[in-house]
Amino acid sequence: MEKKVKLDTLCIGGTNYKTTLTAKFINRKQWEPYNPKLIKAYIPGNILKIFVKEGQKVKQGTKLLLLEAMKMKNLVEAPVSGIVKTIHVKEGVMVPKNELLIEIE
């Protein structure tokens, strides 16, 4: 059984409620808004080919890399125009889902 952590009050719509929350809930991964300049792996897979270099200007739709997952090749394209700031992966590396691949500024 999980330990419960006491929380004094929770305000919803201007009404205060006394409640308890589990440690699992309090320590959960916090939600992050989508940032199109941070290209993350949407599926676990292997990086087959990287088509860009750091410092390179890219337009929306430019090929960034090729991600192989479940024997299918997935082309990852730039969602926005900008300059490739950092490439966080190398060819031949396995990446988990949501791994940061490339940053665009």
C-alpha positions in Angstrom: 0.0 0.0 0.0 1.3 3.4 -0.9 2.0 6.1 1.7 -0.4 9.0 1.5 1.0 12.4 1.7 -1.2 15.0 3.4 -2.0 18.2 1.4 -3.6 21.0 3.3 -5.9 22.4 0.7 -6.6 22.1 -3.0 -8.3 25.0 -4.7 -10.6 24.2 -7.7 -12.7 26.9 -9.2 -12.4 29.1 -6.1 -13.5 26.3 -3.7 -11.0 24.9 -1.2 -11.0 21.1 -0.6 -9.0 19.2 2.0 -7.5 16.1 0.4 -4.6 13.6 0.4 -2.5 12.6 -2.5 -0.3 9.6 -3.0 3.5 9.9 -3.3 3.2 8.3 -6.8 1.0 11.2 -7.9 3.2 13.9 -6.4 6.4 12.4 -7.9 4.8 11.8 -11.4 6.5 13.2 -14.5 5.2 16.7 -15.0 3.4 17.5 -18.3 5.5 19.6 -20.7 3.9 21.7 -23.5 4.9 20.7 -27.1 8.0 22.6 -28.3 8.5 22.2 -32.1 12.1 23.2 -31.8 12.9 20.1 -29.8 12.7 17.1 -32.1 12.1 13.9 -30.0 11.7 10.3 -31.0 8.0 9.5 -31.3 8.8 5.7 -31.4 11.8 3.7 -30.1 14.2 2.8 -32.8 17.6 2.9 -34.4 19.1 6.1 -36.0 20.1 5.0 -39.5 21.2 8.3 -41.1 21.6 11.9 -40.1 21.1 14.3 -43.0 22.1 17.6 -41.3 25.0 19.1 -39.3 25.1 21.4 -36.3 24.9 25.1 -37.4 23.1 24.2 -40.7 20.1 26.3 -41.7 17.0 24.2 -42.3 13.6 25.0 -43.7 10.3 23.4 -42.5 10.1 20.0 -44.1 13.9 19.5 -44.5 15.0 15.9 -43.9 16.7 15.7 -40.5 17.3 12.0 -39.9 16.1 8.4 -40.7 14.7 6.4 -37.8 14.2 2.7 -38.2 11.6 1.2 -36.0 10.1 -2.3 -36.3 11.8 -2.8 -39.7 10.2 0.4 -41.0 12.2 3.5 -42.0 10.7 6.7 -40.7 11.9 10.0 -42.1 12.0 12.8 -39.5 11.6 16.2 -41.0 12.0 19.7 -39.5 8.7 20.9 -38.1 9.9 24.5 -38.2 12.6 26.6 -40.0 15.7 27.6 -38.2 19.3 26.6 -37.4 20.3 23.1 -36.1 21.7 24.0 -32.7 22.6 20.5 -31.3 22.4 16.9 -32.6 22.1 14.7 -29.5 22.4 11.3 -31.3 24.8 9.5 -33.6 24.1 7.1 -36.5 23.7 3.5 -35.4 22.4 4.4 -31.9 19.2 2.9 -30.4 16.9 5.5 -28.9 13.9 5.1 -26.6 10.6 6.9 -27.2 10.7 10.7 -26.3 14.5 10.8 -26.5 15.7 14.3 -27.6 17.3 13.9 -31.0 17.9 17.4 -32.4 17.4 21.0 -31.2 16.6 23.8 -33.6 16.9 27.5 -32.7 
